[in-house]
Amino acid sequence: MVTIGGLKLGGDAPIRVQSMTNTNTNDTEGCVAQSIKIIEAGGELVRLTAQGVKEAENLKHIKAGLIAAGYHTPVVADIHFNARAAEVAALYADKVRINPGNFVDPVRKFEDTNYTDLEYKAEVEKIRNKFVPFLDICRQNNTAIRIGVNHGSLSDRIMSKYGDTPEGMVESCMEYLRIANAEDFHNIVISIKASNTRVMVHTVRLLVAQMEAEAMYYPLHLGVTEAGEGEDGRIKSAVGIGALLADGIGDTIRVSLSESPEKEIPVARSIVRHINRLTDIKTVQKVTGKTYSPFAYVKRTTVEVFGIGGTRQPVVVLGAESPCKACPEPFADVAFTTVHTKKVLAPIVDGKCQTAGAIPVFSYRDNLPPDDRTFAILVEANRVDEAFAGSIKNKKAVVLLSDNTDNVYASLRAAILMLDEAGCQCPVVVCRNYTGSTEEMQLGAALETGGLFLDGLADGLMITNTMVEPGVCISSAFAVLQAARVRMVKTEFISCPGCGRTLFDLEGTIAGIKQATGHLNHLKIGIMGCIVNGPGEMADADYGYVGAGRGKVSLYRGKNCVLKNIPEEDALPNLIELIKTEGDWVEPK
């Protein structure tokens, strides 16, 4: 457990929620006002960027303004590139976040540099020489530290040795942790973030394993960077954060949305409320499966049945009371429906159920077909055991797997791993029914099923909810699959939440880019307020739009800057022209 101001974090303390201002840190009144909005929404920590010594110095006045207004919420400084600013911030802030990718290592140039063992050791020694004085300042001022690794800002040194890998991200963190441990400084929080949920989840799990191997036990800050805005940003955040919290990993969360900071807090609190329901319930039986790895995406081996499983991408299933003459868009792949009082799975072609090609759906303990007919079987997770796996192991069956316990994610995962361990290669469609609002349903589905797709365990998803339109259930299922990086059905916008470094209207810019390029569902487009994570996170994007200064924007193709410092008003037309020049443009329908 660590102490941040008067706040306890980690250990037996509750999961804390936080956000970050996007006001100019030199604007004391603006920062205080926005911090109060975050706090009154339920934020328990408030972070502000401090890109220079001047901004770090002003944290003193911001904190004093909050205290004068009656708010004692811990203030956190966010530092990149400037170790001196971190030292100054440590005098006033309750916690200072530093980025191992740029605290000592030079600004990333995406260059591959080969180091001898001695040269590499000398570079690590440079870190020690700069980091230890900072630790001493924090110790003297009771200031906590967050060592915050970002996928988008690993140093060229780490990249040259480890590549763009989870192992490199973990080592970037561990270098600093080992120094802090040697100096007996332990008031530390750790974060490893990425805009790619798969990378984020598997890397955090790997970090936890590495810390345990070295007898280190520090609280973890969780978040998906550049998650975006709207329902996509919320679903993406819930998929990544939820998969870890459900496994007992994580002590504080930040939902990074490209919206007003206070809007992040209700989403974060909803996630925490959902996870808190998992306490004090019966432990799910531990099952390992044959190929499952918590540290990498390994697709479970299945045979293709009814166009589901095998090498196919996961499907979306529509739950319908009766065959739909015209399915709502986006079209699902399959319908689970009723024909002449019998449950069937029917393929959907051009938006219509093809009942002539349907297969029967049985319930567990029904008399299954004795021959080699194709069928589906509906079963609850707690009924999946060796006997069940054996009964369908050699049949052409699709498993429709449901669960009604509080610990849905763990129960579903254990059931799928039980099938895998028993050698049953039938594909699995996860089925979840909800009764709440659209947002509650989307967050629930992301939290309860997203991790199954991140780990390659499930082959399809069916979401039902009588309180929302069927089309919303379908689009929500597609959004979960895209957030888990297993099926891309629309343009993915990797957009940052903005901070004091952002020098343009981020929300308005995102809206304009979405309107112009939202039909390009084969592309990932990054929209970043500044260069801190911009080029790095956009190594995962096809195109990037990055704030380069006041009124200036740089455009990227992958991680390569192709147009630098162009006027903001010319940026969107130039982005469209760049996409056309590269041959990736299609005209909207």
Secondary structure, DSSP 8 states (H G I E B T S, - for coil): -EEETTEEESTTS--EEEEE--S-TT-HHHHHHHHHHHHHTT-SEEEEE--SHHHHHHHHHHHHHHHHTT----EEEE-SS-HHHHHHHTTT-SEEEE-TTTSSS-----------HHHHHHHHHHHHHHHHHHHHHHHHTT-EEEEEEEGGG--HHHHHHH-SSHHHHHHHHHHHHHHHHHTT---EEEEEEBSSHHHHHHHHHHHHHHHHHTT----EEE-BTTB-SHHHHHHHHHHHHHHHHTTT--SEE----SS-GGGHHHHHHHHHHHHHTTTTS--------SS--TTS--------BTTBSTTS--EEEEE-SS--SS--SS--SEEEEEETTEEEEEEEETTEE-GGG-EEEEETTS---SSS--EEEEEEGGG-SHHHHHHHTTS-EEEEEE--SS-HHHHHHHHHHHHHHTT----EEEEEEE-S-HHHHHHHHHHHHHHHHHTT--SEEEEEETTS-HHHHHHHHHHHHHHTTS---S-EEEE----TT--S-HHHHHHHHHHHHTT-TT-EEEEESSTTTHHHHTTSSSEEEEEEETTEEEEEETTEEEEEEEEHHHHHHHHHHHHHHTT------
